Amino acid sequence: MEYIIIILISILLILILKKAFNIKISMLKNYKEDESLTQITDKFPENLELTKEILKKLNNEKVKIKENLDSETSLYIALTDTISISSKKNSCTRIQTISHECIHSVQNRIVHISNFMISNIYIIYFFIIAILTILGIIHNPMLYLIILTLIGFLQFTIRAYLEQDAMTKAKYLAKEYMEEKNLITKEEIDILYREYDKVNKMGIPFYIWNLFTNNMAKIVIYSIIALIITI
């Protein structure tokens, strides 16, 4: 009975947070960049050079930069202190995206490494206890579920802190960079800034909610396994 209650509470929390954050998945799916805004950002350097300039602005030129020609995703890798930059240029949000990864590179590296370690421990722990419970080796699933919840809470807190900090600061850093480069007009900068603000108002709440949902999903899945085993 307690596992059914946990499942229902988990689902309810997901729905409550979705409502509280006003998450509209359809709006995210239907979002399309304005080509005229992309043409504005085309006046700025290629992504690799743009990354170097933003890092210089942040006084962090020691971080390694790797251009990824096969991916549209940019990523900061804390273990190697490397920013993997997409070569994709046809995006009006690329300056903010690169600013985001550059901000990650100046965040506390110990926190980043902790996030990496805890996230991997969390995933491995989930699969191990799920398999052991299915095999009947674990006889007290509730204890392991509590530990799973605690690790998940820790992982969520650290990851949410790192991402929200970078996402919130990125638009301001991008605006400062554009103003300093003086490659476009003030009106064009304001237009891009408003677009970044619009994207963030949709994207930041969704990211936090999605991160929370993924963690709650693990609790639901393991609770279902435990419920079946204990019947």
C-alpha positions as CSV (number, residue, x, y, z in Angstrom):
1,M,0.0,0.0,0.0
2,E,2.8,2.4,0.9
3,Y,4.3,2.0,-2.6
4,I,1.0,2.9,-4.2
5,I,0.9,6.1,-2.1
6,I,4.5,6.9,-3.1
7,I,3.7,6.5,-6.8
8,L,0.6,8.7,-6.5
9,I,2.4,11.4,-4.6
10,S,5.3,11.4,-7.1
11,I,2.9,11.8,-10.1
12,L,1.0,14.5,-8.2
13,L,4.2,16.4,-7.5
14,I,5.2,16.3,-11.2
15,L,1.8,17.7,-12.2
16,I,1.8,20.4,-9.5
17,L,5.2,21.6,-10.5
18,K,4.2,21.6,-14.1
19,K,1.2,23.8,-13.3
20,A,3.2,26.0,-10.9
21,F,5.9,26.6,-13.6
22,N,3.3,27.0,-16.3
23,I,5.0,24.5,-18.5
24,K,3.6,24.4,-22.0
25,I,5.4,21.7,-23.9
26,S,3.5,22.5,-27.1
27,M,4.9,26.0,-27.1
28,L,8.5,24.6,-26.8
29,K,7.9,22.1,-29.6
30,N,6.4,24.8,-31.9
31,Y,9.1,27.4,-31.2
32,K,10.9,28.5,-34.3
33,E,13.7,31.0,-34.6
34,D,13.1,34.1,-36.6
35,E,15.4,34.0,-39.7
36,S,15.9,37.7,-39.5
37,L,17.3,37.4,-36.0
38,T,19.7,34.7,-37.3
39,Q,20.9,37.1,-39.9
40,I,21.7,39.6,-37.2
41,T,23.9,37.1,-35.3
42,D,25.6,36.1,-38.5
43,K,27.5,39.4,-38.2
44,F,29.4,38.0,-35.2
45,P,32.4,35.7,-35.5
46,E,32.3,31.9,-36.0
47,N,31.5,29.9,-32.8
48,L,35.1,29.0,-32.1
49,E,36.3,32.6,-32.2
50,L,33.2,33.8,-30.4
51,T,34.0,31.3,-27.5
52,K,37.5,32.5,-27.2
53,E,36.4,36.1,-27.0
54,I,33.8,35.5,-24.3
55,L,36.2,33.4,-22.3
56,K,38.7,36.3,-22.5
57,K,36.0,38.6,-21.2
58,L,35.6,36.2,-18.3
59,N,39.4,36.0,-17.7
60,N,39.4,32.3,-18.3
61,E,41.6,31.6,-21.3
62,K,43.1,28.5,-19.7
63,V,40.0,26.3,-20.5
64,K,40.5,24.1,-23.6
65,I,38.1,24.6,-26.6
66,K,37.2,21.8,-29.0
67,E,35.1,22.4,-32.1
68,N,32.6,19.6,-32.7
69,L,31.8,19.5,-36.4
70,D,29.4,16.5,-36.0
71,S,27.1,17.9,-33.3
72,E,24.7,20.8,-32.8
73,T,25.2,20.7,-29.1
74,S,27.7,22.8,-27.1
75,L,28.9,21.4,-23.8
76,Y,31.3,22.1,-20.9
77,I,33.2,19.0,-19.7
78,A,34.4,19.7,-16.1
79,L,36.7,16.6,-15.9
80,T,38.9,17.8,-18.7
81,D,38.1,21.5,-18.3
82,T,37.0,21.6,-22.0
83,I,34.3,23.4,-23.9
84,S,33.0,21.4,-26.8
85,I,31.6,23.9,-29.2
86,S,29.1,23.1,-32.0
87,S,30.1,24.5,-35.4
88,K,26.4,25.3,-36.1
89,K,26.1,29.0,-36.8
90,N,22.5,29.4,-38.1
91,S,20.9,30.1,-34.8
92,C,20.0,33.5,-33.2
93,T,20.5,32.1,-29.7
94,R,24.1,30.9,-30.3
95,I,25.7,33.8,-28.5
96,Q,23.6,33.1,-25.4
97,T,24.3,29.3,-25.7
98,I,28.1,29.8,-25.9
99,S,27.9,32.3,-23.0
100,H,26.1,29.7,-21.0
101,E,28.9,27.1,-21.5
102,C,31.6,29.8,-20.8
103,I,29.8,30.6,-17.5
104,H,29.9,26.9,-16.6
105,S,33.7,27.0,-17.1
106,V,34.1,29.7,-14.4
107,Q,31.8,28.1,-11.9
108,N,33.2,26.1,-9.0
109,R,34.9,23.1,-10.6
110,I,34.6,21.0,-7.4
111,V,30.8,21.5,-7.6
112,H,30.9,20.4,-11.3
113,I,32.9,17.3,-10.5
114,S,30.7,16.5,-7.6
115,N,27.7,16.8,-9.9
116,F,29.4,14.4,-12.4
117,M,30.2,11.8,-9.7
118,I,26.8,12.0,-7.9
119,S,24.9,11.8,-11.2
120,N,26.7,8.7,-12.3
121,I,26.4,7.1,-8.8
122,Y,22.7,7.9,-8.9
123,I,22.1,6.2,-12.3
124,I,24.3,3.2,-11.4
125,Y,22.6,2.8,-8.0
126,F,19.1,2.9,-9.6
127,F,19.9,0.2,-12.1
128,I,21.6,-2.0,-9.5
129,I,18.8,-1.9,-6.9
130,A,16.2,-2.4,-9.7
131,I,17.9,-5.5,-10.9
132,L,18.6,-6.9,-7.4
133,T,15.0,-6.3,-6.4
134,I,13.7,-8.0,-9.5
135,L,16.0,-11.0,-8.8
136,G,14.7,-11.1,-5.2
137,I,18.0,-10.4,-3.6
138,I,16.8,-7.2,-2.0
139,H,14.2,-8.0,0.7
140,N,13.6,-4.5,2.1
141,P,13.0,-2.3,-1.0
142,M,11.7,0.7,1.1
143,L,15.2,1.3,2.6
144,Y,16.7,1.4,-0.8
145,L,13.9,3.6,-2.1
146,I,14.7,6.1,0.7
147,I,18.4,6.1,-0.2
148,L,17.4,6.5,-3.9
149,T,15.3,9.5,-3.0
150,L,18.0,11.1,-0.9
151,I,20.7,10.7,-3.7
152,G,18.2,12.0,-6.2
153,F,17.5,15.1,-4.1
154,L,21.2,15.8,-3.8
155,Q,21.8,15.3,-7.5
156,F,18.8,17.5,-8.4
157,T,19.9,20.3,-6.1
158,I,23.5,20.5,-7.4
159,R,22.5,20.2,-11.1
160,A,19.7,22.7,-10.8
161,Y,21.9,25.2,-9.1
162,L,24.6,24.9,-11.8
163,E,22.2,25.1,-14.7
164,Q,20.0,27.8,-13.4
165,D,23.0,30.0,-12.5
166,A,24.4,29.6,-16.0
167,M,21.1,30.0,-17.8
168,T,20.2,33.2,-15.8
169,K,23.5,34.9,-16.3
170,A,24.0,33.9,-20.0
171,K,21.7,36.5,-21.5
172,Y,23.4,39.3,-19.6
173,L,26.8,38.2,-20.6
174,A,25.7,37.8,-24.2
175,K,24.3,41.4,-24.2
176,E,27.5,42.8,-22.7
177,Y,29.5,41.0,-25.4
178,M,27.4,42.3,-28.2
179,E,27.6,45.8,-26.9
180,E,31.4,45.7,-26.6
181,K,31.8,44.2,-30.1
182,N,29.8,47.0,-31.6
183,L,28.9,45.0,-34.7
184,I,25.2,45.6,-34.7
185,T,23.0,48.5,-33.6
186,K,21.5,49.1,-30.2
187,E,18.1,48.3,-31.6
188,E,19.3,45.0,-32.9
189,I,20.9,44.1,-29.6
190,D,17.6,44.9,-27.8
191,I,15.7,42.7,-30.2
192,L,18.1,39.8,-29.6
193,Y,18.0,40.3,-25.9
194,R,14.2,40.2,-25.8
195,E,14.3,36.9,-27.8
196,Y,16.8,35.5,-25.3
197,D,14.5,36.6,-22.5
198,K,11.5,34.9,-24.2
199,V,13.5,31.7,-24.8
200,N,14.6,31.6,-21.1
201,K,11.1,32.2,-19.7
202,M,10.1,29.0,-21.5
203,G,13.4,27.1,-21.3
204,I,14.5,27.5,-17.7
205,P,11.3,26.4,-16.0
206,F,11.0,23.5,-18.4
207,Y,14.6,22.4,-17.7
208,I,14.1,22.4,-13.9
209,W,10.8,20.6,-14.3
210,N,12.2,18.0,-16.7
211,L,15.1,17.4,-14.3
212,F,12.7,16.9,-11.4
213,T,10.4,14.7,-13.5
214,N,13.3,12.4,-14.5
215,N,14.2,11.9,-10.8
216,M,10.7,11.3,-9.8
217,A,10.3,8.8,-12.6
218,K,13.1,6.7,-11.1
219,I,11.2,6.7,-7.8
220,V,7.9,5.7,-9.6
221,I,9.6,2.9,-11.6
222,Y,11.4,1.4,-8.5
223,S,8.2,1.7,-6.5
224,I,6.3,-0.3,-9.2
225,I,9.1,-2.9,-9.1
226,A,8.9,-3.1,-5.3
227,L,5.1,-3.3,-5.4
228,I,5.1,-6.2,-7.8
229,I,7.8,-8.1,-5.9
230,T,6.1,-7.6,-2.5
231,I,2.6,-8.7,-3.7
